[in-house]
Amino acid sequence: MKRRFFNSMMAAALVGSVALPAQAADTVKVGVLHSLSGTMAISETSLRDVLLFTFDEINAAGGVMGKKIEPVVVDGASNWPLFAEKAKQLLEQDKCAVVFGCWTSVSRKSVLPVFEKNNGLLFYPVQYEGEEESQNVCYTAEAVNQQATPAVDYLLDQGIKKFYLLGSDYVYPQTTNLVLLEYLLSKGVPLENIGGGYRKDDSGKIISAGKYTPFGHTDYQQIVAEIKQFSAGGNAAVVSTLNGDTNVPFFKEYAAAGLTAEACPVVSFSISEDEFRGLPADKLVGQLGCWSYFQSIDSPANKKFVDGFQSWLKKSSITGIVKEGRVTCSPMVLSYDGVYLWKACVEKAGSFDVDKVREAWKSGLSFEGPNGKVTSQKNMHMTKNVYIGETKADGQFKILKEFKEVYGEPWLKGKFK
């Protein structure tokens, strides 16, 4: 009976800014802030789904300190100013104890002043560029040293000598590629072997590295032709920080141009199992991903998570949730890990108060999740495993290499000499 009640409540919340009753004494309101429409919906809708699954799982086990989680779901609609408005609503109107949300760095940057003004707490689950450390954000996301630099290390070990940097035109790709430029140069890769171009300021300092396209860009013919020329001598790879549904036309053009993983592998930081549902996976066999989780991890904890999510999908009566062809991916698991770590922090603090929950986070709490052991850090980031995977025809990844329990380091610019 209670389960049906919560499913009905979540179905209503999925509609968006619905009127909800005042928080009952036996519930705690938790915000979900993701794009359920627009260019980022291809990725973010699954994060909403896994959060609702996680809340249901925790509620079925008794909730958090005896309180059932009451989700308040809003749609950021891939509109960054709207993200800030929705964050304000969740904190000031709905009085949410915590918010799980955002994918792009521009959405996170948009809501950050709202969380800092209200002393709210945001759990951010998607890889990002670093150079930030807010006391109001728990970064369960991969920092650059937990995704981009391990990927480059792997490629260097494979004999790759030329790197073409490509990304969407916003803060995450721009900053990540500047870090990667420094990292590649520190590894002895000459500037002429780093493709995509670069810009300098009046003093001669490089202020941008790589090629960028706007969100929603669809014409990759010229860029793919440039990559084909760049990779003609062999030992080249593309490091892609493209985000959202622009990956679909890029990879289709890449395959149409005859570029293969053998000729010039692409390592992507925003393409996971979930995005491969909309891509021609059979034409992208051998392309690479670097994440802190793959669905193919062979462990009892991951099997329990995958089976539990699939079972929940089948039973769910929530309007708008796609049930067919569903998979799990790293941002979903980092969302799942985040909810359980928040629960552990609340229970250690004995309170939902943000200041007390934050102190519990900084004390270093661990959770054995589907991706192995994750541990919260004093700098608001998280220690986690990192995996390199190779795409298979079914859209899954064959794990090639694992880096164990990598400490999240947000401040990397200027550290590579």
LUMNU-64451 format. One record per residue: x, y, z of N, C-alpha, C in turn; residue in one letter. Coordinates in steps of 0.001 Angstrom, whole numbers, plus 500000, padded with zeros to 6 digits. Each point is the difference from the previous one (the first is absolute). Layout:
XYZXYZXYZA;...
END
This chain:
500825498801500000499175501199500000500867501260500000M;501023499997500874500879501171500058500740500176498697K;500428498875499389500745500088498751499144500637498915R;498700499614499949499128500600498990499842501488500253R;499954500374501316499856501407500330501187500800499472F;501228499467500230501176500747499572500140500025498492F;499641498907499337500044500013498542499039501036499441N;498810500098500588499037500986499538500519501401500230S;500614500194501139500547501323500305501115500363499031M;500853499021499667501095500281499072499471500259498615M;498952499293499616499420500241498684499517501424499903A;499388500498501059499566501390499990501191500934499927A;501046499665500759501170500869500005500677500053498660A;499912498918499201500638499979498695499442501071499076L;498778500414500239499396501008499148500743501322500117V;500629500244501151500768501233500151499582500726501252G;499667501279499857499728500818501166498585499783500509S;499722498817500455498679499714500508499919500438501456V;498779500290500441499810500379501389500074498754500865A;500880499994500957500142498860500885499557500394501396L;499512499054500774499581500335501352501194500381500852P;499747500718501072501074500348500919500685498726500473A;501312500099500237500775498820500356499457499355501265Q;499669498731499899499478499287501155501133499691500957A;499627499722501246501012499757501024500818498756499711A;499428499054499264500713498755499750500640499952498622D;500143501145499346500673500056498695501034501111499984T;500934499881499052500973501066499761500005500282498503V;499863501283499634499974500367498585501411500034499422K;500140499400498843501285499944499293499770500440498560V;500807500935499515499813500540498658500722499191498929G;499393499940498831500623499407498807499954501059498909V;501186500461499562500094501106499052500796499563498772L;499294499520498996500648499561498764499205500480498792H;500634499944498821499322500352498753499168498812499542S;498695500183499991499101498958499507499503500346498615L;500482501113499465499697500423498634501200500784499475S;500040500222498670501126500708499408501165499090499673G;501121500593499574501126499224499469500616499051501018T;499927500302501307500622499149501007499088498901500525M;498749499990499551499073498979500491500474498603499646A;500730499851498888500523498691499580500820499360501113I;500663500822500807500843499476501069499348500120501374S;499354501122500257499587500300501374498728499286500452E;499154499608499054498765499320500399500311498724500778T;501051499310499611500363498761500701500459500267501431S;500549501181500245500418500317501367498784500223500893L;498961500637499439498744500095500752499486498603500349R;500017499117499005499464498659500219500754499260501098D;501329500050499937500768499230500998499854500615501383V;499819501316500074499783500622501308498669499527500603L;498958499951499176498706499538500498500077498539500436L;500755499202499231500232498597500393500700499927501356F;501030500821500165500775499974501245499153500428501186T;499208501049499804499125500452501099499029498879500389F;499440499336498989499065498903500268500701498881500769D;501242499687499603500761498937500652500256500340501464E;500388501246500237500278500431501380498711500054500808I;498937500503499393498717500057500724499511498617500387N;500195499049499093499559498625500287500779499395501163A;501221500515500214500837499488501096499835500825501274A;499047500937500006499743500758501223500278501480499915G;500564500465498873500229501435499819501310500475500602G;500062501293500271501199500624500556499648500520501387V;500620499464500992499678500327501401498492499896500260M;499420498970499444498579499756500231499060500825499147G;500537500873499141499167500827499123500065499491498570K;498855499910499350499953499610498599500394501199499120K;500741499721498950500406501053499061498801500398499141I;499742501297499947498911500540499186500627500812498855E;500073499438498792500691500698498913499198501163499437P;500711501071499674499412501130499274500795500131498702V;499396499640498883500696499944498714499638501230499164V;501035500698499512499771501154499118500826499820498730V;499596500685498940500648499885498683500820501253499709D;501328499837499927500862501124499631499942500311498519G;499467499066499190499700500216498583501201500443499166A;501214499594500408501232500367499268500130501514499855S;499427500714500948499974501465500001500675500465501290N;501204500546499882500820500233501194499390501042500938W;499464501133499528499323500911500947498810499339500688P;499310499121499280498866499298500608500468499073501111L;501200499413499844500551499164501073500081500799501302F;500446501258499896500122500836501205498633500270500606A;499010500252499158498641500240500504499455498758500712E;500232498842499412499501498760500596500733499677501308K;501301500300500051500760499783501237499446500876501112A;499681501248499660499418500927500980498671499454500518K;499202499465499099498708499429500386500195498836500970Q;500947499105499662500207498806500838500461500356501405L;500858501032500086500540500357501317499078500921500786L;499462501030499333499253501025500732498519499665500139E;499421499387498984498569499698500041499737498600500542Q;500713499019499435499741498612500393500791499573501228D;501011500794500387500786499719501212500650498615499955K;500574499668498877500653498694499845501260499928500867C;500196498859500638501168499816500860501273499872499181A;499862499509498772501147499794499117499455499933498575V;500859500306499026499603499929498591501026499156499256V;499522499091499174500866499213499118499746500489498583F;501063500440499299499702500499498669501159500615499249G;499663500500498804500859500655499013500857498964499257C;500285500307498759500923499194499194501118500910499488W;499629501019499241501037500867499438500564500917501084T;501248500405499791500609500943500938499291501348499958S;499485500362498825499325501300499919498721499982500830V;499341498861500085498816499932500869500430500068501463S;501099499315500340500481500043501386500437501419500383R;500724500660499068500423501376500271498795500919500179K;498920499704499286498802500850500081499306499881501351S;500004498784500568499280499811501264500875500254501222V;501327500042499797500915500105501148499694501201500904L;499774501220499449499697501136500895498734499786500808P;499043499274499443498748499738500716500257499089501200V;500807498959499780500303499080501103500850500681501068F;500935500840499578500860500660500984499216501040500796E;499092500719499341499196501005500712499090499343501035K;499424498845499651499041499329500878500627498938500894N;501338499852499899500696498914500696499324498657499719N;499682499778498738499445498719499581501118499027499682G;499640498760499695501006498976499690499618499305498697L;500901500110499005499803499371498691500937498815499857L;499481498852499593500843498852499631500097499984498484F;501246500151499497500242500152498557500695498743499472Y;499386499252499067500471498658499687500752499807498683P;500251501062499245500520499805498637501383500628499844V;500843499329499270501391500430499846500094501492499725Q;501042500642500590500087501448499819501456500430499959Y;500222501309499791501326500524499702500834500333501233E;499414499985501205500745500407501178500074501509500110G;501069500502500643500183501443500223498828500576500792E;499424499201500866498857500435500811499949499120501245E;499612500592501118499893499228501251499036500735500921E;498723499851499747498984500685500804499623499148501206S;499769500670501113499544499317501215498535499564499887Q;499352500403498926498584499657499811499793498963498901N;501099499384499551499904498961498976500803498775500437V;499359498833499967500718498736500162500240499451498596C;501259500008499585500349499613498633500216498482499964Y;498946499250499725500186498563499787500525499753498583T;500007501053499177500462499957498614501474499627499900A;500389499545498793501418499799499728500680501358499801E;501074500258500753500859501142499713500875499642498797A;500723500988499459500814499760498795501007498872500236V;500562499933501225500993498943500266499359498644500241N;498661499947499950499308498722500135499364499561498688Q;500311500715498908499461499611498711500942500398498854Q;500219501305499814500735500453498818501475499607500035A;500684500261501119501438499677500007500243498479500042T;499187499205500707500196498541499878499781499504498564P;499032500611499287499768499598498612501205500310499133A;500588501169500201501195500374499234501159499067500350V;500129499680501288501059499060500409499844498667499265D;498767499530499909499750498725499314500398500103498525Y;499594501104499356500318500165498576501505500109499768L;500682500716500889501463500089499876500627498615500121L;499485499199500928500514498636500166499769499152498748D;498955500342499228499682499249498775500798500507498800Q;500856501003500219500841500494498911499428501190499245G;498895500570500497499434501184499344500938501185500206I;500265500735498903500935501130500069499355501329499618K;498783499936499394499320501226499566498576500005500567K;499576501145500525498709500094500688499206501174499434F;498814499715499485499120501056499476498956500286501077Y;499929501254500462499086500377501083498730500597499408L;498855499418500342498703500430499465498996500066501129L;499178501071500018499017500086501071498853500935499699G;498993499965500856498914500963499925500492501328500576S;499407501091499532500529501323500310499433500533501321D;500565499511501096499665500558501310501104499644500980Y;499782500293501270501087500016500964500667498635500195V;499247498900500051500626498698500277501023499605498927Y;499605499978498712500997499626499001501160501005499911P;499673501298500052501050501010499874501045499850501110Q;499552499847501240500935499900501124500726498660499996T;499259498928499744500615498671499975501101499940498946T;499748500581498832501003499944498941501227500852500309N;499816501097500736501181500764500421500831499185500986L;499333499263500901500725499106500915500701498906499196V;499283499429499030500602498935499188501173500505499184L;499887501244499495501131500570499247501246500015500878L;499858500516501234501139500025500922500508498581500269E;499060499078500173500371498618500338500757499336498846Y;499472500199498775500649499394498832501397500575499794L;500130501319500146501320500614499842500968499460501060L;499479499800501246500860499475501073500446498576499716S;499227499298499150500336498615499640500882499931498757K;500413501171499509500906500023498856499317500019498652G;498676500180499960499297500096498711500186501424499475V;500600500181498820500229501363499498498691500679499603P;500004501338500024498781500764499717499436499678498620L;500889499738499017499523499710498641499281498651499916E;500140499187501027499297498711500027498689500069500780N;499579501218500354498736500192500710499065500747499055I;498997499292499477499145500551498955498775500723500525G;499349500701499082498799500759500336500253501491500071G;501284500381500025500356501417500031500082500552501419G;500521501201500090500086500676501293500027501510499770Y;499660500735501051500023501459499949500886500537501112R;500678501147499699500858500642500995499476501397500307K;500304500495501218499673501389500297501153500895499548D;499917501282500294501010500954499525501388499714500562D;500050499310501164501307499693500597500608498718499445S;499240499320499135500496498749499432499582498767500752G;499216500183501058499542498850500796498832499324499290K;500032498670499939498897499252499386498783500051500926I;498876500501499464498789500143500807498887499064499544I;500207499301498902499012499027499547500696498955499138S;499646498744500218500590498917499206498890499074499537A;500033499626498741499011499057499480498955500660499127G;499163499174499414498901500446499120498683499876500761K;499128500995499806498745500020500760498802500242499098Y;498894499373500370498747500212499293498900500281501024T;498973500757499606498931500320500960499117498800500293P;499240500090501089498998498972500291499021499914498836F;499617498789499651499039499820498921500619500020498618G;501333500158499905500673500031498705499810498657499274H;499779500066498700499729498756499263500944499743498826T;500690501029499504500821499829498803501477499815500373D;500459498751500013501384499707500377500865499597498806Y;499531500280498795500724499570498810501402500605499937Q;500101501319500230501304500670499893500951499541501106Q;499468499886501229500859499592501117500483498563499816I;499124499118499553500414498609499786501048499920498882V;499833500831498971501001500031498929501353500464500553A;499961500959500896501229500498500627500647498902500849E;499163499253500738500528498895500815500613498927499103I;499356499740498865500517498976499080501380500383499495K;500172501279499702501301500470499537501027499940501138Q;499563500405501214500885500016501170500510498606500334F;499131499000499807500339498635500416500633499172498888S;500217500617498844500442499239498824501322499269500227A;500875500562500824501301499366500226499963498897501039G;498832499764500621499891498956501022500355500498501384G;499837499108500996500308500304501405499293501249500504N;498738500189499561499219501175500415498712499558500665A;499456500883500844498731499738500671499251501316500175A;498686499896500144499158501150500308499618499927501473V;500170501107500699499540500104501379498763500891499968V;498834499386500240498738500709499785499318500372501314S;499702501281500099499169500501501100498708500581499441T;499553499449498865498676500358499482498952499548500997L;498944500782500135498965499678500968498629500013499351N;499106499168500510498613500016499537499814499305498665G;498900500333499318499650499270498779500834500385498781D;500952500938500137500916500286498888500905498808499717T;500135499100500981500804498801499772499431499136498884N;498690500028499823499382499147498982500471500374498598V;499850501265499551500494500346498657501515499880499874P;500745500272501089501459499873499914500402498564499704F;499487499060500786500407498611499809499461499424498689F;498834500461499575499489499534498713500902500489498870K;500437501267500068500900500545498981501356499305500059E;500453499699501228501288499331500199500001498641499314Y;498919499252500233499897498675499384499833500114498493A;499221500982499547499765500163498565501281500358499257A;500923500682500696501273500394499376500998498849499973A;499607498860500549500886498840499979501015499991501120G;499839500905500947500921500016501140499576498931501009L;500942499207500419499719498894500926500866500127501249T;499674499170500980500795499995501227501432499569499732A;500188499143498991501360499566499662500787501155499370E;499334500799499173500685501094499303500243501177500935A;499002500352500781500112501151500899498929499866501091C;500338499398501133498997499808501058499527501316500594P;498745499994500392499423501141500712499774499580501444V;500564500752500939499660499772501402499056501120500414V;498815499605500423498960500967500332499757500017501501S;499701501189500505499732500137501433498525500266500280F;499196500020498962498560500200500212499169498940499304S;500661498989499449499274498912499358500094498762500891I;498878499614500513499942498809500838499025499006499376S;499729498918500710499035499011499504498664500665499671E;499621500980500815498691500624499817499924500780498692D;501044500747499671499995500760498745500089499076498790E;500618498830500184500105499069498868498645499448499575F;498984500198500832498664499582499572499540500798498780R;500564501209499804499607500832498868501065500102498938G;501029499165500068501111500054499049500119498687499231L;500638500032498824500229498760499255501155499216500612P;499729499351501146501065499349500774500780498984499181A;499316499302499089500688498967499232501057500582499060D;499880501307499693500996500647499141501108500667500821K;499892499915501308500969500691500858500756499029500895L;500041498746499593500706498985500785501480500381500147V;500477499920501221501413500299500259500251501415500469G;498994500889499871500192501344500542500067499909501519Q;500568501024500630500347499895501414499169500913500888L;499827499574501213499403500837501021500808499897501275G;499946501011500819500679499969501291499020500521501040C;499611499146500903499006500345501013500352499313501315W;499257500330501026500205499304501279498996498867500187S;499304499647498912499105498834500040499705499557498574Y;499901498702499801499407499430498783499004498926500436F;498948499844499221498995498989500342500602498607500006Q;501096499831499252500621498683499874500857499610501204S;500110500852501022500762499621501195499404498721500590I;500862499018500210499555498692500481500166499940501516D;498969500393500715500055499950501461498590499792500531S;499855499389501186498661499816500588499267501319500216P;500729501042500418499350501297500258499433500582498707A;500740499867498898499501500535498735498829499185499472N;500077498676500155498881499157499557498728500358500773K;500139500211501299498845500380500823499420501331499518K;500884500949499695499543501324499545499291499898498651F;500627499336499033499422499899498652498661499250500043V;499994498879500707498751499219500105498913500801500710D;500397500707501049499026500794500746499404501113499157G;500840500670499216499499501089499152499057499450498931F;500397498898499371499145499421498956498671499525500575Q;500035499400501172498775499547500651499110501183500346S;500606501074500481499240501209500347499335500593498760W;500741500009498881499433500540498756498746499221499599L;500091498681500089498862499164499585498774500267500853K;500210500223501286498878500192500913499493501429500025K;500828500941499527499657501414500139498773500371499169S;499144500812500604498842500518499275500125501497499780S;501206500522500175500215501443499879499915500426498538I;499228501002499739499829500514498644501310500579499473T;500332499647498759501152500615499340501285499216500104G;500024498906500744501235499223500119500048498926498914I;501055500035499194500203499009498944500470498696500641V;499412498891499602500341498720500621500840499091499105K;499909500184498701500675499096499075501447500431499762E;500888499018499910501382500254499609500814500786500997G;499581499972501251500694500813500989501318499357500441R;500974500865500276501315499570500462500397500877501180V;501121499674500616500525500843501076501350500556499574T;500387501128500592501235500683499584500597500746501194C;501174500586499774500738500615501108499251501159500659S;499466500984499233499282501085500700498820499476500819P;499362498920499533498902499415500773500526499424501318M;501119499294499930500546499383501211500545501056500963V;500600501059499449500483501064500882498838500750500647L;498843500010499349498788500526500632499554499068501132S;500009498699499700499625498967500985500938500053501209Y;501307500030499736500984500101501082499731501239500845D;499681501111499316499797501265500702498845499941500975G;498904499376499601498844499914500908500368499176501238V;500699498890499777500365499159501143501047500675500896Y;500903500769499391500964500719500836499305501102500790L;499041500686499358499224501022500729499273499351501177W;499386498850499764499304499267501077500980499679501141K;501189499548499638501003499663501025500420501254500778A;500122501121499280500387501259500654498913500456500971C;498743499936499566498878500404500861499975499136501258V;500183498705499809499921499091501141501187500196500950E;501172500321499462501134500274500885499794501313500749K;499458501000499261499754501308500616498827499953500972A;499095499046499773498780499966500809499083501150499680G;500146500541498776499250501205499652499998500181498481S;498963500704499494499973500379498586500617501385499789F;500443500636501069500587501336499905501224499984499076D;500024500943499050501050499989498974501393500113500607V;500182500876500977501336500161500597500489498694500640D;499071499312500673500387498748500661500232498874498985K;499186499985498948500172498987498949501334500210499291V;500343501266499763501276500321499341501184499513500840R;499942500232501301501099499555500866500135498483499983E;498851499315499943500049498532499914500647499576498683A;499666500699498897500623499706498699501518500153500100W;500440501085500632501439500274500076500742499004500886K;499266499273500837500658499033500890500480498768499245S;499521499821498736500448498878499188499171498751500201G;498814499996499433499115498834500087500082499194498714L;499858498699500114500120499125498827498693499275499730S;499822499623498746498847499208499574500478498987498969F;499610498761500179500370498949499038498910499957498925E;500220500694498918498996500116498956500251499062498832G;499209500159498940500157499157498812501371500153499334P;500652501142500226501321500266499412501125499778500985N;499720499306501090501018499762501010499883501009501137G;501063500096500781499977500875501167500161501463499580K;499121500862500496500146501441499804500078500640501387V;500796501065500098500223500643501301499946501513499852T;499264500657500877499923501461499964501304500610500511S;500326501188499501501271500654500334499757501363500658Q;501020500509500668499908501318500646499760501114498986K;500507499828498787499848501055498992498673499870499241N;499048499303500572498639499862499460499932499104498766M;501122499367499641500014499071498873499958498557500519H;500245499051499111499819498598500386501092499127499382M;500548499098500792500951499005499515499229498855499353T;500449499580498818499255498945499294500918499265499035K;499573498836499542500735499274498967499770500656498644N;500959499826499088499891500520498632500253498847499034V;499176499916498966500100498891499042500129500530498564Y;500845499349499213500059500225498557499232498859499333I;499091500353499102499200498974499332499983500180498490G;499780498883499316499941499984498533498583499625499583E;499451500766499060498615499771499582499837498679499267T;498909499303500330499643498778499283498775500274499121K;499695499089499127498910500214499037498640500144500666A;499865499459501220498722500099500699499880501261500849D;500990500904499873499943501247500754500533499905501414G;500534498861500358500647499833501297501507500219499851Q;500704500004501118501443500237499975500753498785500548F;501051499628499305500952499011500507501048500752500819K;500120499643501269500936500730500863501437499593499682I;500825501012499702501385499763499600500987500260501133L;499646500953500859500942500366501062499230500630501165K;500493499780501208499381500580501190501055500738500816E;499652501214500410500828500759500938499250499984501341F;500625499474501046499307499796501275499994501264500860K;498833500305500551499794501025501026500832501262499730E;499623500718498960500699501227499594499419501186500773V;500862500741500666499592501177500791499562501124499066Y;498869500614500275499496501091499165500744501299500256G;500702500491498985500797501227500135499464501070499048E;499311501028500520499391500992499098500969501044499462P;501128500217500671500876501104499609501219499451499269W;499966500020498676501078499405499202500737501006499121L;499323501094499601500658500939499080501276500550500624K;501069499943499210501274500529500449500835499013500808G;499477498786500207500732499029500817500896499079499188K;499769499978498666500807499099499168501143500786499377F;501201499624500293501178500726499479500861499054499184K;
END
